Each structure stands twice: as structure tokens, then as C-alpha cells.
């Protein structure tokens, strides 16, 4: 991931194997990581059962906020692909119990079709 992408808030897809090992203490016994994206220190992880939004806070990043969203709580989602002059794609999730949608930006060239298919498969079960 380039520094400019991080500054702009654009996410880059990262290795599933590395993240699965890092998150093994918080994953359920039969849960596995399917896709993972990173923006500077923050990450959002698509697992077999939920979406985990990880927000590392402070100068050292030792304080970490984990927001766990079961796929069954996602009522609607939108995936916007990048155009010729856009720098990023955008993922928007509407979650039960929240007034505002959750918006995440993805680096241009991210597999937005794959993300849309993953969400559709999880939500439409």
C-alpha cells in the first residue's frame, strides 16, 4: 500500500494468512478469514461469519476498537466501482440498530465484484 493511498483513506487488500494468524485469539473455533483490507493501521476483515472493523487508536496503536458485525445484521449494502477519474471504490453498509451507514473506501483496482459477491452470499443465506 502506498503512503498516498493511506493518507487518502483508501484500503488495500492484504494477505488472509497473516491476518488469520494475528486474529486467531478472537476468531471463533470454526471461523476463518475470507478477505482482508487495510488503511494505514485500521483494517476491515470479512470472515466466514461476520465483518470485523478494527480501529487502532492513539500514537502507538495499542488501544484497539473491534466492531463485530454479523452478516445477518447487514440489511443493505452498496458497492461503487471507481471510474476513470476516481481514486477509489466505495463500500457502504446499512446495519440494523445503527442510524448512519458505515462507509469504507477501497483502493482503485480492488476486487469490488468479489466483495459484492461475498456479501451477497453471506447476507442472502
VENVENDA-V171118 format. One record per residue. RES is the residue in one letter. SS is DSSP state (2 for helix, 1 for strand, 0 for the rest). PHI is phi as a letter, one per 20 degrees, with the letter a starting at -180 (999 if undefined). PSI is psi as a letter, one per 40 degrees, with the letter a starting at -180 (none if undefined). Layout:
RES,SS,PHI,PSI
RES,SS,PHI,PSI
//
This chain:
X,0,999,h
X,0,f,i
X,2,f,d
X,2,f,d
X,2,f,d
X,2,f,d
X,2,f,d
X,2,f,e
X,0,n,e
X,0,e,h
X,1,e,i
X,1,c,i
X,1,f,h
X,0,c,i
X,0,f,h
X,2,f,d
X,2,f,d
X,2,f,d
X,2,f,d
X,2,f,d
X,2,f,d
X,2,f,d
X,2,e,e
X,0,g,d
X,0,f,d
X,0,d,e
X,0,f,i
X,0,f,i
X,0,g,d
X,0,d,e
X,0,e,i
X,0,c,i
X,1,e,h
X,1,d,d
X,1,b,i
X,1,b,h
X,1,c,i
X,1,c,h
X,1,c,h
X,0,l,b
X,0,e,e
X,1,e,i
X,1,b,i
X,1,c,h
X,1,d,h
X,1,e,h
X,1,d,a
X,0,f,e
X,0,c,e
X,1,a,i
X,1,d,h
X,1,d,h
X,1,d,h
X,1,d,h
X,1,d,h
X,1,e,h
X,1,d,i
X,0,m,i
X,0,f,d
X,0,e,e
X,0,m,e
X,0,f,d
X,1,e,h
X,1,c,h
X,1,d,h
X,1,d,h
X,1,d,h
X,1,d,h
X,1,d,h
X,1,f,i
X,2,g,d
X,2,f,e
X,2,e,e
X,1,e,h
X,1,e,d
X,1,b,i
X,1,b,i
X,1,c,h
X,1,c,h
X,1,d,h
X,0,e,i
X,0,f,i
X,0,e,a
X,0,f,d
X,0,d,e
X,0,e,i
X,0,e,e
X,1,b,i
X,1,e,i
X,1,c,h
X,1,d,h
X,1,c,h
X,1,c,h
X,1,d,h
X,1,d,h
X,0,g,h
X,0,n,e
X,0,d,h
X,0,f,d
X,0,d,i
X,0,f,i
X,1,e,h
X,1,d,h
X,1,c,h
X,1,d,i
X,1,d,i
X,1,f,i
X,0,g,h
X,0,n,e
X,0,f,i
X,0,f,g
X,2,f,d
X,2,f,d
X,2,f,d
X,2,f,d
X,2,f,d
X,2,f,d
X,2,g,d
X,2,f,d
X,2,f,d
X,2,f,d
X,2,f,d
X,2,f,d
X,0,e,e
X,0,f,none
//
